[in-house]
Amino acid sequence: MKQIIALIISILLVEVAVSQPMRKDKAIYKTYKEGFFEKFIMSGIQEFEMKESLSPPKRSFKIDMSGMEIPASKDQFTTQWHNSPVSQGNTSSCWCFSGTSFLETEIFRQTGQKIKLSEMYTVYWEYVEKARRFVQERGNSLFDQGSECNAVIREWKKYGIVPLSDYNGLLPGQVYHNHEKMFEEMSAYMKSVKASNSWNEELVISTIKDIMNHHLGTPPAKVTVAGKEYTPQQYLKDVLKINLDDFIDIISLMEKPYGQKVEYVVPDNWWHNADYYNVPLDVYMDIIKKSISKGYTVGIGGDVSEAGFDARDYQAAVVPTFDIPSAYIDENARQMRFSNGSTTDDHGMHIVGYLEKNGTTWYLLKDSGAGSKAGGPELNKNYGYYFFHEDYIKLKLIDIIVHKDMVKSVVH
């Protein structure tokens, strides 16, 4: 009798599925002219304005989200405490903004302190370490602007950290970070070092520091908090009181063995860190959901260049059916896109909230890039945030950083 009932239920489910046609998404070409980056970050820079005036409006192939049931406001989400979104300006330092935001939230969760820390202090020392390795590897190490979220932990362990109020990396009168000229100078210098085989580590690092001191200001050797003076290392240990060994990086890729620590092979992992713990995709998604629902947050990175990601108008990311239907998103689809290069390591963000809607999960991502800030804070009620459908994370976002308490049953 039970077998007959089960058969009837199966037949009914098939009939329901057949009678309800699969959603079929459409795409449109959207024309983008000026956004937050052009109007705010780069405003007043004559060279940029000249170049922009000669450029035709940008057309992008995007999903048509009109009529779709996507979240309308960040206020719909259950969130954990985090500092308000800030702009990374014209830099490629999302890795530092997302990593710093994640650790600020962890400091609050563990100590109750609401502290805004300096991103540019970490960026400064990351460039120093890139220059050091470039010399040691005789030019066979990447010297570029990008990095990974866990670089924040690595630099804090060595150099400590300071409050934003003590080092913001902005010169007098400067509102937004702009590292274009600074990086051009550093890059040209490093190329000259390689061309001339001038492998004097002390001289190279000193020169890189001089360039950054000119553009960012010199980072402080000491800070004063509540009338007491601290070195950056002492500030980390005695004031922030956070154990940087409590965090772990997780990836989910078929190309590496599951259940082991492996290297995340992307250019921004320029120091070839091999401490990423690789897990099956369902475990990866469970870690994210468990973490954000139990009072923790998650640093995350991956691809934000897809047609299903509308940063400006909807600030949302979905996987269109013309890419792949939801039911077919699995580790094979994820790995194929990483292997063929259509999934790239573009951007780092910070998952700070979640929303259960129509039987699926949406995640609230805090962002430092310009796309999430269309219109500016006065006009955009969701300034600095994105709404990511769980399918997009499952298919396109490759690595996360979480507190080790969230992976005790997974990492051995």
Number of C-alpha atoms within 10 A of each C-alpha: 6 7 8 9 10 11 12 12 12 12 12 12 12 12 11 11 11 10 9 9 8 10 11 9 16 13 14 13 13 15 12 12 12 14 17 20 18 16 13 17 19 18 13 11 10 10 9 12 14 10 9 14 9 8 10 10 13 11 12 13 14 17 23 17 21 9 6 8 9 18 21 13 14 21 13 14 17 16 20 18 16 23 15 12 19 17 21 23 21 16 16 19 25 26 29 29 29 31 25 23 29 26 23 21 25 23 19 18 17 11 13 10 14 14 15 17 22 20 26 24 28 26 22 20 19 22 22 19 16 20 26 21 19 21 23 14 12 14 18 11 18 17 22 16 19 23 27 26 29 23 21 25 21 14 18 19 16 11 19 20 28 31 18 15 10 15 20 18 24 15 13 6 6 9 12 19 20 20 18 12 10 16 20 11 14 21 16 10 16 21 13 12 18 15 10 9 12 14 17 12 15 10 11 20 18 13 17 22 21 15 17 22 15 11 18 22 19 15 19 13 11 15 19 13 11 5 7 7 12 18 17 22 18 18 20 20 16 11 14 19 13 17 12 15 10 10 17 19 21 23 25 27 21 18 11 16 14 16 13 15 19 18 17 25 12 12 16 20 19 19 16 14 15 14 15 20 24 26 23 16 21 12 14 21 16 12 20 23 20 14 19 22 17 10 15 24 29 27 26 28 26 20 20 20 16 19 20 23 23 25 20 17 11 18 24 25 26 23 25 24 16 14 11 12 15 17 8 9 15 15 16 14 14 21 19 16 14 21 13 9 10 13 21 20 25 16 24 29 28 29 29 27 27 24 20 12 13 7 5 10 14 25 28 27 26 29 27 27 26 23 20 29 27 23 18 18 12 7 10 13 15 20 24 24 28 30 30 23 22 20 22 22 24 21 26 24 23 24 24 26 22 24 19 15 13 19 19 9 8 13 16 8
